[in-house]
Amino acid sequence: MEEIGVLSGEDLRIYRRSVKKNAFVVVRTDTNNFQTTEIDGGSDPSWNEKFLLGLPSHAHGVTLEVHCKTAFGNIIVGAASVPVSDIVGGYVPETHLRFLSYRLKDSRGGRNGIINISVRMKVPAAEECPHWAAAEYSSLVAPGKNDFGGVVSGVPVWKSQGSYRRKFL
C-alpha cells in the first residue's frame, strides 16, 4: 500500500484568473479507483489529506486532478501524472517520507499551478497479510537473519508453473 498525502496547491488559475475558493483534488490510480479531498479555497489551497492506495499491477502511475467547484459545475484546473517509479522506485523504508511537487497542466497542456504531495510506502501488518506472506516478509527483513547483520531484500522470480522463488540481491 502507498500513502499519498495531498498537501497543497500553488498559483491555481481558471481562465488566467486565480482560483478564489472551492478547490479539491481527485487522486486516481485508474478510472474506477479514486479518492477525493475536501474542498479548500484560495489560489494556494492547503488540503493536508492522506490516502492509502493500492496500485494495480498494470498502473503506470497516479493521476492528480485539481478541480474547482463552480456554479456551472466542476472545472478541471489542472492535472499531473506521478509515475510509479516516483512512488515505489528503489528500496525505500516504510518510515521514509518523501515530499514531491508537480507542475499542473490544463486541458490545453499549458502550465497551471503546482501541486505538492508526500509519498510513503506502507507495509501491511502481519494480521493483514496471508500467513505465508507474513512469514516470508518477516524472514526477509528481520535484523540478524543473515551473516552481515543487515536487511535482506528479495525480488520475486516467476516460474512457468505459477510458483515463485526468491532471488536475493
URRA-V469007 format. One record per backbone hydrogen bond with DSSP energy under -0.5 kcal/mol. CO is the residue of the C=O (numbers start at 0). NH is the residue of the N-H. If there is no record, write none. Layout:
BEGIN
co | nh
CO | NH
CO | NH
END
This chain:
BEGIN
co | nh
0 | 121
1 | 3
1 | 52
2 | 4
2 | 119
3 | 5
3 | 50
4 | 6
4 | 117
5 | 48
6 | 46
6 | 47
7 | 115
9 | 113
11 | 18
13 | 16
16 | 13
19 | 41
21 | 68
22 | 39
23 | 66
24 | 26
24 | 36
25 | 27
25 | 64
26 | 34
27 | 62
29 | 32
31 | 33
32 | 28
32 | 29
34 | 26
39 | 22
41 | 44
42 | 11
44 | 8
48 | 5
50 | 3
50 | 52
52 | 1
52 | 54
55 | 58
59 | 83
61 | 81
62 | 27
62 | 64
63 | 65
63 | 79
64 | 25
64 | 66
65 | 76
65 | 77
66 | 23
67 | 69
67 | 74
69 | 72
72 | 69
74 | 67
74 | 76
77 | 65
78 | 104
79 | 63
79 | 81
80 | 82
81 | 61
82 | 85
82 | 86
83 | 86
83 | 87
84 | 88
89 | 91
92 | 95
95 | 97
97 | 118
99 | 116
101 | 114
103 | 111
104 | 78
105 | 108
109 | 105
112 | 103
112 | 111
113 | 9
114 | 101
115 | 6
115 | 7
116 | 99
117 | 4
118 | 97
119 | 2
121 | 123
124 | 127
124 | 128
125 | 128
129 | 133
130 | 134
131 | 135
132 | 136
133 | 137
134 | 138
135 | 139
136 | 140
137 | 141
139 | 151
141 | 144
145 | 148
152 | 168
154 | 166
155 | 157
156 | 164
158 | 161
162 | 158
164 | 156
165 | 167
166 | 154
END
